[in-house]
Amino acid sequence: MLKQLYADAKDFLQEEIEEAVISVPAYFDDNQRNATKLAAELAGLPVKRLINEPSAAALSYSLSSGRNDCCLMIVDFGGGTLDVSIVQCFENVIEIIAIAGDNRLGGDDVDRAIADYFCRQHSILENTLSDSQKGSLLRQAEAAKKALSAEDAAPRIRLFTDRELSLTLDKPLLAKICQPLFERIRPVIANAVRDSRLQPSQLDDVILVGGSGKLAVLADYLEKLLGKRPLTAENPETIVAEGAAICAGIKSRREELRDMVMTDVSPFSLGIAVADEAGDRNLHMATMISRSSMLPASHKDRFYTLNNDQEWIQLQIYQGESYYAEENRKLGELTVRVPADLAGRQYAEVTFAYDINGILHVEAKSSGGDIRETVIVNPEVHMKEEEIRQKVDELRRLQFANEEDQEELLLTARAERLYAELTGEPREQVGGFLQRLQQTMKYGGLVEKKKLRREAADWLDQMEEWVYYASWELSDR
Protein backbone atom coordinates (compact mmCIF):
# COMPACT_ATOMS: atom_id res chain seq x y z
CA MET A 1 0.00 0.00 0.00
CA LEU A 2 2.74 2.44 0.96
CA LYS A 3 4.71 1.65 -2.19
CA GLN A 4 1.63 2.37 -4.30
CA LEU A 5 0.95 5.65 -2.48
CA TYR A 6 4.60 6.60 -2.94
CA ALA A 7 4.43 5.86 -6.66
CA ASP A 8 1.12 7.73 -7.12
CA ALA A 9 2.36 10.82 -5.27
CA LYS A 10 5.64 10.85 -7.22
CA ASP A 11 3.75 10.53 -10.51
CA PHE A 12 1.28 13.30 -9.62
CA LEU A 13 3.88 15.74 -8.29
CA GLN A 14 6.50 14.89 -10.92
CA GLU A 15 9.25 15.01 -8.30
CA GLU A 16 10.98 12.82 -5.75
CA ILE A 17 9.30 12.24 -2.38
CA GLU A 18 11.88 13.11 0.26
CA GLU A 19 9.88 12.54 3.42
CA ALA A 20 6.44 11.41 4.63
CA VAL A 21 4.13 12.09 7.55
CA ILE A 22 2.01 9.04 8.41
CA SER A 23 -1.11 9.02 10.59
CA VAL A 24 -1.69 6.15 13.04
CA PRO A 25 -4.42 5.30 15.55
CA ALA A 26 -3.86 7.33 18.73
CA TYR A 27 -3.68 4.30 20.97
CA PHE A 28 -1.03 2.47 18.95
CA ASP A 29 1.71 1.39 21.35
CA ASP A 30 5.44 1.76 20.77
CA ASN A 31 5.74 -1.54 18.86
CA GLN A 32 2.83 -0.74 16.54
CA ARG A 33 4.15 2.75 15.80
CA ASN A 34 7.60 1.46 15.01
CA ALA A 35 6.21 -1.38 12.89
CA THR A 36 4.49 1.36 10.84
CA LYS A 37 7.78 3.28 10.53
CA LEU A 38 9.59 0.10 9.49
CA ALA A 39 6.96 -0.67 6.84
CA ALA A 40 7.43 2.84 5.43
CA GLU A 41 11.22 2.43 5.44
CA LEU A 42 10.93 -0.88 3.57
CA ALA A 43 8.70 0.89 1.03
CA GLY A 44 11.42 3.50 0.49
CA LEU A 45 9.68 6.27 2.44
CA PRO A 46 11.72 8.11 5.08
CA VAL A 47 9.31 8.92 7.94
CA LYS A 48 10.38 11.54 10.48
CA ARG A 49 6.96 12.01 12.05
CA LEU A 50 3.93 9.93 12.94
CA ILE A 51 0.78 11.87 13.83
CA ASN A 52 -2.17 10.51 15.80
CA GLU A 53 -5.25 10.29 13.60
CA PRO A 54 -7.53 12.32 15.90
CA SER A 55 -4.77 14.92 16.20
CA ALA A 56 -4.67 15.21 12.43
CA ALA A 57 -8.48 15.49 12.34
CA ALA A 58 -8.43 18.24 14.98
CA LEU A 59 -5.78 20.16 13.03
CA SER A 60 -7.84 20.02 9.83
CA TYR A 61 -11.11 20.88 11.60
CA SER A 62 -9.61 23.83 13.48
CA LEU A 63 -8.16 25.41 10.34
CA SER A 64 -11.16 24.73 8.09
CA SER A 65 -13.74 25.94 10.65
CA GLY A 66 -11.76 29.03 11.60
CA ARG A 67 -12.29 28.28 15.32
CA ASN A 68 -9.20 29.29 17.25
CA ASP A 69 -10.43 29.08 20.83
CA CYS A 70 -12.32 25.88 21.54
CA CYS A 71 -12.15 22.54 23.29
CA LEU A 72 -13.03 19.53 21.13
CA MET A 73 -13.56 15.82 21.58
CA ILE A 74 -12.58 14.00 18.41
CA VAL A 75 -14.15 10.54 18.13
CA ASP A 76 -12.43 8.67 15.30
CA PHE A 77 -14.46 5.54 14.59
CA GLY A 78 -12.89 3.74 11.64
CA GLY A 79 -13.24 0.29 10.19
CA GLY A 80 -11.13 -1.45 12.81
CA THR A 81 -10.16 1.04 15.53
CA LEU A 82 -11.71 3.59 17.88
CA ASP A 83 -9.68 6.62 18.98
CA VAL A 84 -10.86 9.44 21.23
CA SER A 85 -8.84 12.62 21.68
CA ILE A 86 -9.58 15.76 23.64
CA VAL A 87 -8.01 18.78 22.00
CA GLN A 88 -7.65 22.41 23.00
CA CYS A 89 -7.29 24.97 20.22
CA PHE A 90 -6.14 28.47 21.17
CA GLU A 91 -4.78 31.02 18.68
CA ASN A 92 -2.05 29.15 16.77
CA VAL A 93 -1.73 26.22 19.20
CA ILE A 94 -3.40 22.83 18.75
CA GLU A 95 -2.82 20.87 21.96
CA ILE A 96 -3.79 17.23 22.44
CA ILE A 97 -4.50 16.97 26.17
CA ALA A 98 -5.79 13.39 26.44
CA ILE A 99 -6.16 10.28 24.29
CA ALA A 100 -7.79 6.90 24.72
CA GLY A 101 -8.75 4.13 22.38
CA ASP A 102 -9.62 0.55 21.52
CA ASN A 103 -7.55 -1.00 18.74
CA ARG A 104 -10.08 -3.80 18.28
CA LEU A 105 -13.35 -1.90 17.87
CA GLY A 106 -14.65 -0.37 14.65
CA GLY A 107 -17.23 -0.42 11.90
CA ASP A 108 -16.28 -3.98 10.92
CA ASP A 109 -17.53 -5.09 14.35
CA VAL A 110 -20.90 -3.49 13.61
CA ASP A 111 -21.14 -5.47 10.35
CA ARG A 112 -20.30 -8.70 12.18
CA ALA A 113 -22.82 -7.93 14.93
CA ILE A 114 -25.58 -7.49 12.31
CA ALA A 115 -24.57 -10.74 10.60
CA ASP A 116 -24.48 -12.60 13.95
CA TYR A 117 -27.96 -11.28 14.83
CA PHE A 118 -29.25 -12.43 11.42
CA CYS A 119 -27.89 -15.95 12.06
CA ARG A 120 -29.37 -16.10 15.57
CA GLN A 121 -32.78 -14.97 14.34
CA HIS A 122 -32.84 -17.77 11.79
CA SER A 123 -31.13 -20.37 14.03
CA ILE A 124 -28.17 -20.69 11.67
CA LEU A 125 -24.71 -21.76 12.75
CA GLU A 126 -22.25 -19.46 10.98
CA ASN A 127 -19.76 -22.29 10.35
CA THR A 128 -22.40 -24.07 8.26
CA LEU A 129 -22.42 -21.23 5.72
CA SER A 130 -20.16 -21.21 2.69
CA ASP A 131 -17.50 -18.51 2.26
CA SER A 132 -19.58 -16.82 -0.43
CA GLN A 133 -22.67 -16.81 1.84
CA LYS A 134 -20.66 -15.33 4.72
CA GLY A 135 -19.22 -12.69 2.38
CA SER A 136 -22.66 -11.83 1.02
CA LEU A 137 -24.09 -11.51 4.53
CA LEU A 138 -21.32 -9.15 5.67
CA ARG A 139 -21.57 -7.02 2.49
CA GLN A 140 -25.34 -6.67 2.94
CA ALA A 141 -24.90 -5.85 6.63
CA GLU A 142 -22.50 -3.04 5.72
CA ALA A 143 -24.80 -1.73 2.98
CA ALA A 144 -27.83 -1.79 5.31
CA LYS A 145 -25.87 0.05 8.02
CA LYS A 146 -24.85 2.76 5.54
CA ALA A 147 -28.41 3.09 4.19
CA LEU A 148 -29.77 3.68 7.69
CA SER A 149 -27.24 6.44 8.28
CA ALA A 150 -27.82 8.14 4.93
CA GLU A 151 -31.61 8.13 4.81
CA ASP A 152 -34.74 7.18 6.71
CA ALA A 153 -34.94 3.70 5.23
CA ALA A 154 -35.63 0.13 6.36
CA PRO A 155 -33.19 -1.95 4.27
CA ARG A 156 -33.70 -5.67 3.87
CA ILE A 157 -30.99 -8.34 4.19
CA ARG A 158 -31.54 -11.58 2.26
CA LEU A 159 -29.68 -14.85 2.30
CA PHE A 160 -30.42 -17.90 0.15
CA THR A 161 -29.73 -21.31 1.71
CA ASP A 162 -32.21 -24.11 1.10
CA ARG A 163 -34.78 -21.33 1.36
CA GLU A 164 -34.85 -17.52 1.32
CA LEU A 165 -34.10 -15.89 4.70
CA SER A 166 -34.56 -12.17 5.32
CA LEU A 167 -34.29 -9.47 7.97
CA THR A 168 -35.57 -5.89 7.89
CA LEU A 169 -33.18 -3.54 9.66
CA ASP A 170 -34.40 -0.26 11.15
CA LYS A 171 -32.73 2.22 13.52
CA PRO A 172 -34.20 0.87 16.78
CA LEU A 173 -33.10 -2.66 15.87
CA LEU A 174 -29.62 -1.46 14.82
CA ALA A 175 -29.28 0.44 18.11
CA LYS A 176 -30.19 -2.74 20.00
CA ILE A 177 -27.68 -4.81 18.01
CA CYS A 178 -24.93 -2.22 18.56
CA GLN A 179 -25.56 -1.69 22.28
CA PRO A 180 -22.86 -4.18 23.45
CA LEU A 181 -20.36 -2.45 21.14
CA PHE A 182 -21.38 1.00 22.35
CA GLU A 183 -20.85 -0.13 25.94
CA ARG A 184 -17.21 -0.70 24.97
CA ILE A 185 -17.04 2.92 23.80
CA ARG A 186 -18.15 4.26 27.20
CA PRO A 187 -14.94 3.42 29.15
CA VAL A 188 -12.77 4.76 26.33
CA ILE A 189 -14.54 8.12 26.46
CA ALA A 190 -14.50 8.08 30.27
CA ASN A 191 -10.71 7.54 30.26
CA ALA A 192 -10.15 10.44 27.86
CA VAL A 193 -12.39 12.81 29.84
CA ARG A 194 -10.82 11.81 33.16
CA ASP A 195 -7.26 12.24 31.85
CA SER A 196 -8.14 15.67 30.46
CA ARG A 197 -9.38 16.84 33.90
CA LEU A 198 -12.41 18.38 32.16
CA GLN A 199 -16.15 17.86 32.45
CA PRO A 200 -18.22 16.92 29.36
CA SER A 201 -20.00 20.27 29.72
CA GLN A 202 -16.67 22.03 29.06
CA LEU A 203 -16.43 20.51 25.58
CA ASP A 204 -17.47 22.96 22.88
CA ASP A 205 -18.03 20.27 20.25
CA VAL A 206 -17.88 16.51 19.79
CA ILE A 207 -16.67 15.74 16.26
CA LEU A 208 -17.21 12.35 14.62
CA VAL A 209 -14.63 11.34 12.02
CA GLY A 210 -13.76 8.11 10.24
CA GLY A 211 -16.07 6.26 7.86
CA SER A 212 -18.00 4.67 10.72
CA GLY A 213 -18.46 8.10 12.29
CA LYS A 214 -21.43 8.53 9.93
CA LEU A 215 -23.37 5.89 11.89
CA ALA A 216 -26.52 7.69 13.04
CA VAL A 217 -27.16 5.35 16.00
CA LEU A 218 -23.64 6.12 17.27
CA ALA A 219 -24.43 9.84 17.30
CA ASP A 220 -27.65 9.08 19.22
CA TYR A 221 -25.73 7.04 21.80
CA LEU A 222 -23.04 9.71 22.28
CA GLU A 223 -25.70 12.41 22.67
CA LYS A 224 -27.25 10.47 25.56
CA LEU A 225 -23.82 9.80 27.07
CA LEU A 226 -22.39 13.31 26.82
CA GLY A 227 -25.51 15.50 26.77
CA LYS A 228 -24.32 17.07 23.51
CA ARG A 229 -25.24 16.21 19.91
CA PRO A 230 -22.07 15.21 18.05
CA LEU A 231 -21.22 16.84 14.75
CA THR A 232 -20.17 14.65 11.85
CA ALA A 233 -17.23 16.17 10.01
CA GLU A 234 -18.06 17.30 6.47
CA ASN A 235 -15.32 15.02 5.17
CA PRO A 236 -15.04 12.19 7.73
CA GLU A 237 -13.14 9.84 5.40
CA THR A 238 -10.51 12.39 4.31
CA ILE A 239 -10.17 14.73 7.30
CA VAL A 240 -7.32 12.68 8.80
CA ALA A 241 -5.37 12.71 5.52
CA GLU A 242 -5.91 16.48 5.23
CA GLY A 243 -4.65 16.96 8.78
CA ALA A 244 -1.57 14.85 8.05
CA ALA A 245 -0.90 17.02 5.00
CA ILE A 246 -1.20 20.18 7.13
CA CYS A 247 1.22 18.60 9.61
CA ALA A 248 3.67 18.08 6.75
CA GLY A 249 3.22 21.75 5.84
CA ILE A 250 3.99 22.80 9.42
CA LYS A 251 7.06 20.56 9.49
CA SER A 252 8.37 21.98 6.21
CA ARG A 253 7.84 25.54 7.56
CA ARG A 254 5.36 26.64 4.89
CA GLU A 255 4.83 30.38 5.18
CA GLU A 256 1.06 30.23 5.81
CA LEU A 257 1.58 27.65 8.58
CA ARG A 258 4.83 28.99 10.05
CA ASP A 259 3.26 30.06 13.37
CA MET A 260 1.23 26.89 13.94
CA VAL A 261 2.20 24.74 16.92
CA MET A 262 0.83 21.25 17.46
CA THR A 263 1.58 19.13 20.51
CA ASP A 264 1.02 15.44 21.15
CA VAL A 265 0.85 13.22 24.22
CA SER A 266 2.23 9.91 25.40
CA PRO A 267 -0.26 7.07 24.85
CA PHE A 268 1.17 5.08 27.79
CA SER A 269 2.88 5.57 31.16
CA LEU A 270 6.59 5.09 31.89
CA GLY A 271 8.01 4.30 35.31
CA ILE A 272 10.20 2.30 37.66
CA ALA A 273 9.54 -0.88 39.65
CA VAL A 274 9.64 -0.12 43.39
CA ALA A 275 9.08 -1.99 46.67
CA ASP A 276 7.31 -0.68 49.75
CA GLU A 277 9.58 -2.54 52.16
CA ALA A 278 12.59 -4.85 52.22
CA GLY A 279 11.73 -8.31 50.95
CA ASP A 280 8.65 -7.10 49.05
CA ARG A 281 8.43 -9.28 45.96
CA ASN A 282 5.29 -7.66 44.52
CA LEU A 283 7.06 -4.69 42.94
CA HIS A 284 4.68 -1.97 41.81
CA MET A 285 5.02 0.77 39.22
CA ALA A 286 6.20 4.22 40.32
CA THR A 287 5.03 6.31 37.36
CA MET A 288 7.52 8.90 36.14
CA ILE A 289 5.73 10.04 32.97
CA SER A 290 1.96 9.46 32.94
CA ARG A 291 -0.04 8.61 29.88
CA SER A 292 -1.49 11.74 28.22
CA SER A 293 1.60 13.74 29.27
CA MET A 294 2.50 16.34 26.65
CA LEU A 295 5.57 15.37 24.62
CA PRO A 296 8.43 15.91 24.95
CA ALA A 297 8.15 15.25 28.71
CA SER A 298 10.61 15.21 31.59
CA HIS A 299 10.28 14.22 35.26
CA LYS A 300 12.67 13.82 38.19
CA ASP A 301 12.25 11.85 41.44
CA ARG A 302 14.27 10.19 44.22
CA PHE A 303 14.34 6.51 45.17
CA TYR A 304 15.84 5.43 48.50
CA THR A 305 17.59 2.31 49.80
CA LEU A 306 15.51 -0.32 51.62
CA ASN A 307 18.23 -2.27 53.45
CA ASN A 308 21.04 -1.42 55.84
CA ASP A 309 24.49 -1.34 54.18
CA GLN A 310 22.89 -1.47 50.73
CA GLU A 311 25.51 -0.50 48.13
CA TRP A 312 23.49 -0.59 44.89
CA ILE A 313 20.12 0.69 43.70
CA GLN A 314 18.74 -1.20 40.72
CA LEU A 315 16.26 0.70 38.57
CA GLN A 316 13.99 -1.44 36.39
CA ILE A 317 12.21 0.63 33.73
CA TYR A 318 8.67 -0.28 32.60
CA GLN A 319 5.96 0.89 30.22
CA GLY A 320 2.25 0.32 30.92
CA GLU A 321 -0.73 1.08 33.14
CA SER A 322 -0.88 -1.91 35.53
CA TYR A 323 -0.21 -1.40 39.25
CA TYR A 324 2.18 -4.36 39.40
CA ALA A 325 5.38 -3.82 37.45
CA GLU A 326 5.63 -7.38 36.12
CA GLU A 327 2.29 -6.94 34.33
CA ASN A 328 3.77 -4.06 32.32
CA ARG A 329 6.40 -4.19 29.57
CA LYS A 330 10.01 -4.03 30.77
CA LEU A 331 12.14 -1.68 28.69
CA GLY A 332 15.50 -1.89 30.44
CA GLU A 333 17.36 -1.35 33.70
CA LEU A 334 20.05 0.80 35.28
CA THR A 335 22.18 0.28 38.43
CA VAL A 336 23.96 2.97 40.49
CA ARG A 337 26.35 2.61 43.43
CA VAL A 338 25.48 4.28 46.77
CA PRO A 339 27.51 4.51 50.02
CA ALA A 340 26.78 1.78 52.57
CA ASP A 341 24.52 3.30 55.21
CA LEU A 342 21.33 2.82 57.21
CA ALA A 343 18.19 2.02 55.20
CA GLY A 344 16.47 5.09 53.75
CA ARG A 345 19.53 7.38 54.05
CA GLN A 346 21.00 7.04 50.56
CA TYR A 347 19.17 7.55 47.29
CA ALA A 348 19.27 7.73 43.50
CA GLU A 349 17.88 10.86 41.83
CA VAL A 350 16.33 9.65 38.58
CA THR A 351 15.34 11.73 35.56
CA PHE A 352 13.14 10.45 32.73
CA ALA A 353 13.00 12.41 29.48
CA TYR A 354 10.81 11.10 26.64
CA ASP A 355 10.39 12.58 23.18
CA ILE A 356 7.95 12.40 20.31
CA ASN A 357 10.25 10.01 18.40
CA GLY A 358 9.89 7.31 21.07
CA ILE A 359 13.34 7.81 22.59
CA LEU A 360 13.56 7.55 26.40
CA HIS A 361 16.62 8.96 28.16
CA VAL A 362 17.04 7.83 31.78
CA GLU A 363 19.70 9.35 34.03
CA ALA A 364 20.42 8.33 37.63
CA LYS A 365 22.63 10.28 40.04
CA SER A 366 23.32 8.62 43.37
CA SER A 367 23.77 10.43 46.68
CA GLY A 368 27.35 9.13 46.58
CA GLY A 369 28.11 10.82 43.26
CA ASP A 370 27.78 7.85 40.91
CA ILE A 371 26.09 8.85 37.63
CA ARG A 372 24.69 6.35 35.13
CA GLU A 373 22.46 6.80 32.11
CA THR A 374 20.78 4.76 29.44
CA VAL A 375 19.03 5.55 26.18
CA ILE A 376 16.12 3.23 25.42
CA VAL A 377 15.19 3.06 21.76
CA ASN A 378 12.78 0.50 20.37
CA PRO A 379 14.88 -1.98 18.35
CA GLU A 380 12.57 -1.41 15.39
CA VAL A 381 13.63 2.27 15.24
CA HIS A 382 16.23 2.49 12.51
CA MET A 383 18.17 5.59 13.52
CA LYS A 384 21.85 6.27 13.14
CA GLU A 385 23.95 6.68 16.29
CA GLU A 386 24.52 10.33 15.45
CA GLU A 387 20.76 10.95 15.17
CA ILE A 388 20.16 9.28 18.55
CA ARG A 389 22.93 11.35 20.18
CA GLN A 390 21.36 14.50 18.76
CA LYS A 391 17.95 13.56 20.16
CA VAL A 392 19.44 12.82 23.59
CA ASP A 393 21.13 16.24 23.60
CA GLU A 394 17.74 17.81 22.87
CA LEU A 395 16.21 15.85 25.77
CA ARG A 396 18.92 17.13 28.12
CA ARG A 397 18.09 20.69 27.12
CA LEU A 398 14.41 19.91 27.67
CA GLN A 399 15.10 18.94 31.28
CA PHE A 400 16.83 22.28 31.87
CA ALA A 401 14.10 24.25 30.10
CA ASN A 402 11.34 22.58 32.13
CA GLU A 403 13.01 23.68 35.34
CA GLU A 404 13.80 27.23 34.20
CA ASP A 405 10.69 28.62 32.51
CA GLN A 406 11.58 32.27 33.02
CA GLU A 407 8.24 33.84 32.14
CA GLU A 408 6.28 31.71 34.59
CA LEU A 409 8.92 32.21 37.30
CA LEU A 410 8.69 35.97 36.81
CA LEU A 411 4.89 35.92 37.15
CA THR A 412 5.24 33.84 40.33
CA ALA A 413 7.78 36.27 41.77
CA ARG A 414 5.46 39.24 41.08
CA ALA A 415 2.54 37.45 42.79
CA GLU A 416 4.71 36.50 45.79
CA ARG A 417 5.83 40.12 46.19
CA LEU A 418 2.24 41.36 46.12
CA TYR A 419 1.20 38.73 48.67
CA ALA A 420 3.91 39.91 51.05
CA GLU A 421 2.76 43.54 50.80
CA LEU A 422 -1.00 43.03 51.19
CA THR A 423 -3.30 42.02 54.04
CA GLY A 424 -6.90 40.88 54.44
CA GLU A 425 -9.07 40.02 51.47
CA PRO A 426 -6.63 41.33 48.79
CA ARG A 427 -3.91 39.05 50.21
CA GLU A 428 -6.30 36.08 50.07
CA GLN A 429 -7.06 36.89 46.42
CA VAL A 430 -3.38 36.96 45.53
CA GLY A 431 -2.80 33.75 47.51
CA GLY A 432 -5.54 31.95 45.61
CA PHE A 433 -4.16 33.25 42.33
CA LEU A 434 -0.63 32.18 43.27
CA GLN A 435 -1.81 28.67 44.11
CA ARG A 436 -3.62 28.39 40.78
CA LEU A 437 -0.53 29.66 38.93
CA GLN A 438 1.74 27.11 40.60
CA GLN A 439 -0.68 24.24 39.96
CA THR A 440 -0.94 25.18 36.28
CA MET A 441 2.84 25.46 35.95
CA LYS A 442 3.20 21.97 37.37
CA TYR A 443 0.29 20.11 35.77
CA GLY A 444 -1.15 22.35 33.04
CA GLY A 445 -0.94 21.82 29.32
CA LEU A 446 0.48 24.16 26.71
CA VAL A 447 -2.80 25.94 25.91
CA GLU A 448 -3.77 26.20 29.59
CA LYS A 449 -0.37 27.72 30.43
CA LYS A 450 -0.51 30.12 27.52
CA LYS A 451 -3.99 31.37 28.49
CA LEU A 452 -3.02 31.71 32.14
CA ARG A 453 0.20 33.59 31.34
CA ARG A 454 -1.79 36.19 29.42
CA GLU A 455 -4.49 36.38 32.10
CA ALA A 456 -1.88 36.50 34.88
CA ALA A 457 0.08 39.35 33.29
CA ASP A 458 -3.11 41.46 32.90
CA TRP A 459 -4.33 40.66 36.42
CA LEU A 460 -0.98 41.41 38.02
CA ASP A 461 -0.73 44.68 36.07
CA GLN A 462 -4.10 45.74 37.51
CA MET A 463 -3.20 44.69 41.04
CA GLU A 464 0.16 46.46 40.92
CA GLU A 465 -1.53 49.57 39.53
CA TRP A 466 -3.93 49.51 42.48
CA VAL A 467 -1.26 48.75 45.10
CA TYR A 468 1.54 51.02 43.93
CA TYR A 469 -0.30 53.93 42.29
CA ALA A 470 -4.01 54.12 43.06
CA SER A 471 -3.49 54.48 46.81
CA TRP A 472 -1.18 57.47 46.31
CA GLU A 473 -3.66 59.18 44.03
CA LEU A 474 -6.40 58.69 46.62
CA SER A 475 -4.28 60.17 49.40
CA ASP A 476 -3.41 63.20 47.27
CA ARG A 477 -7.10 63.94 46.90
Secondary structure, DSSP 8 states (H G I E B T S, - for coil): -HHHHHHHHHHHHTS----EEEEE-TT--HHHHHHHHHHHHHTT--EEEEEEHHHHHHHHHHHHHT--EEEEEEEEE-SS-EEEEEEEEETTEEEEEEEEEETT-SHHHHHHHHHHHHHHHTT--GGGS-HHHHHHHHHHHHHHHHHHHHSS---EEEEESSSEEEEE--HHHHHHHHHHHHHHHHHHHHHHHHHHT--GGG-SEEEEESGGGG-HHHHHHHHHHHSS--EE-SSTTTHHHHHHHHHHHHHTT-GGGTT-EE-EE-SS-EEEEE-SSTT--S-EEEEEE-TT-EESEEEEEEEE--STT--EEEEEEEESS-SBGGGSEEEEEEEEE----STTT-EEEEEEEE-TTSEEEEEEEETTS-EEEEEEE-TT----HHHHHHHHHHHHHHHHHHH--HHHHHHHHHHHHHHHH--HHHHHHHHHHHHHHHHHHHH--HHHHHHHHHHHHHHHHHHHHIIIIIHHHHHH-
